[in-house]
C-alpha cells in the first residue's frame, strides 16, 4: 500500500525500528527530518523510510557507530542509488507481505 505520509508507528512496523530509536536518529542525522503535522505528529515520506533503512543497515547490520554512519551518509549520498541492494520500496512491500503472512499463520 503506497501512501504519501506514514506515521511513526507505521514506519516502526515497516522498518522494525522502535519509535524511540527513530526519534533519537532524527536528532543526530540531518538526512532524517520528518515533518510534523498540525497535531505535532511526525509524518514520514518514502525518502525518509529509505534513509532509515540505510541507517539500519549501517548501524545494526554493518555495526557502524552513529558517527561512522553519519560520515558515510554525508560522504556517499549518490552511492545509495547505485547500490545492488533492493530498493527501499521493495523492502517495505516485502516487510508488509511478511507481516500479513505472519498474522495469517497465527490465525490458522
Residue pairs with C-beta under 8 A, 6 or more apart in sequence:
1 96
4 45
5 43
5 44
5 45
6 14
6 43
6 44
6 45
6 49
7 41
7 42
7 43
7 44
8 19
8 22
8 23
8 34
8 41
8 42
8 44
9 19
10 44
11 17
11 22
11 44
11 48
11 49
11 52
12 18
12 19
12 22
13 95
13 99
14 49
14 92
14 95
14 96
15 22
15 49
15 52
15 53
15 56
15 92
15 95
16 56
16 95
17 25
17 52
17 56
22 42
22 52
23 42
25 32
25 52
25 55
25 66
26 32
26 33
26 34
26 42
28 66
28 70
29 51
29 55
29 66
29 69
29 70
29 73
31 51
31 73
31 77
32 48
32 51
32 52
32 55
33 48
34 42
34 43
34 44
34 45
34 48
35 42
35 43
36 42
36 43
37 43
44 52
46 88
46 89
49 88
49 92
50 80
50 87
50 88
51 73
53 88
53 91
53 92
54 73
54 80
54 88
55 69
55 73
57 85
58 64
58 68
58 69
58 72
58 73
59 65
59 66
59 69
64 72
86 94
